[in-house]
Structures are given as C-alpha cells and as structure tokens.
C-alpha cells in the first residue's frame, strides 16, 4: 500500500496541496497518496492520532492548527522552535515537527521572483501562525530591517521580542521606507486588508500577499500604488517541496508545478 500523507486544517476543501503533492510524487516516482482532513476545531489532536493509528506517515498543518501542532510534537526542528508553530509533522514513533513556510517564502522571493531579501527592508504584516513561521527565515536570509506590524499591536511586539533584529508595532506607527511588504494576515480571505498608512506601497516596492488564488484588496491597493504585486502561490509550492523532501528525502522540481498552477 502507498504511504499516506495529508493536509489537516479547517477548512481544507479548496486546498491545492493534494494536487501539488500528487504532481511531486508522479515526477519523482514516489509511491504515496496525499489527502485532505478537515479536523473539528476542538478535535485536532484526536484527528492526528487517528491518522497516525491508520498508518499515516506525515501531515501538513494549516490554519488554525499550526500552534496546536507545535504543542503536540515530541521533537521540533531548529527553525520551528522560535516560530512555535509547525506546518509539517513527521509521524514517527515520536511526532517530529518542522516549519517549511519560511524557507518556502524566501525561495519564492529569491528564486521565482528574483528578489533576494538580503539587504532589503522588509515589513511583515500579521502575527499569526503564518507570520510566526517566516520571521526566522527572513532574518536568516539577511534582511537589513524587519518590522512586524499587526492589527493587535501587542501580538506583533511579542512576536518580534522572540527574535533579535525584529521590531513590532501597530499599523499606525509605520512610516514609509520598505522594499518588500509581506501580507501574512488572513484579511484577504474575508475581502479585507490591513489598514496601512499611505505611501508604504509605491513604485519599487514588492507587495507579497500570502493568500493565493484570489485577487485581494491588498493586491489591488499595491497595483494602484504602482508596486509590484505577487500572490503566495509560489510560497505554497516551495513550502510543499520542502515538506516533501523532509518526508521522502527527495527534492522535487517546483518550477513546472508552479507554471501549471498559474496556467490554471
Ligand atoms: P492566523 O493565525 O489566524 O492569523 C491571522 C492574522 O491575520 C492575525 O495577525 C490577525 O490579526 C490578522 N487579521 C485577520 N483579519 C484581519 C483584518 N481584517 N485586518 C487586519 N488583520 C487581520 O492565520 P495564519 O495561519 O497566520 O494565516 C494567515 C494567512 O496566510 C492565511 O490566509 C493563509 O492562507 C496564508 N498562508 C499562506 C501560505 C502560502 O504558502 N502561501 C502559507 C501559510 C499561510 P490579529 O492578531 O489582530 O487578530
């Protein structure tokens, strides 16, 4: 029987991860299946255990369970520890957790979008699971400045305090002067956007929306301001490739998969 993997979250119905992992498996000749599990909001740990008991080898974890998944792990990677959030579980005898969101974002920026974050001034919006997962990787990639802003400013300040080299604040405290603005909030899912002060977005700025598959108010505002606007589809594919590598020890090519997703 093929080794079983899945995405677990709530909701998961519209996720592209099963298709992406099926493509990776086909391209690399790996015998595996990858499904989607919608766990009840109060039943994440039970759903993980049931999947493991049925022989499941690994899980990707999405909203809103990344922090709960971290707490469930017996061991975590160096990059997951400061994030306190995991998006990848390896279901060994002891559950191992990792976070591939950060490397996924950095590879999308530097590789697919040809904008190396090294030396760049970066604004990260949001302080939830997605933002937590990328701070360490962005600092590791050599950004010259990292400001984390969030609607609930105290959450941004608390997140920044966990990393040397990051500052946290609310949106009203921001001043222009960023090369890259990453929207790691879920506002776009409900047709909203964080309320950024004017002039944060403009020509010469890369506006990166982690939400993918829809035109969000943040992307529209970025285009209207003359910024370069990009969605999070590349990050999705890159983080998936890193999870695939963790599980299978084989690194799939991402460019053909991303190209096919973009073509629709
Ligand atoms: P989360 O833990 O629920 O955090 C949500 C964040 O969004 C919080 O910082 C929250 O601010 C903020 N927020 C929500 N609605 C807002 C609004 N109307 N205005 C301003 N801020 C708002 O979610 P998450 O796990 O971090 O995920 C965030 C997004 O990233 C999701 O849409 C997810 O799909 C996307 N994502 C994409 C990828 C990818 O590969 N492309 C990977 C990971 C995540 P408060 O703290 O003030 O509530």
Boltz pocket constraint, residues with backbone or C-beta under 6 A from the ligand:
constraints:
  - pocket:
      binder: B
      contacts: [[A, 62], [A, 63], [A, 64], [A, 66], [A, 101], [A, 104], [A, 125], [A, 126], [A, 127], [A, 128], [A, 129], [A, 130], [A, 131], [A, 150], [A, 151], [A, 152], [A, 153], [A, 155], [A, 183], [A, 184], [A, 185], [A, 186], [A, 187], [A, 189], [A, 192], [A, 193], [A, 194], [A, 195], [A, 209], [A, 210], [A, 211], [A, 212], [A, 232], [A, 233], [A, 235], [A, 236], [A, 237], [A, 239]]
      max_distance: 6.0
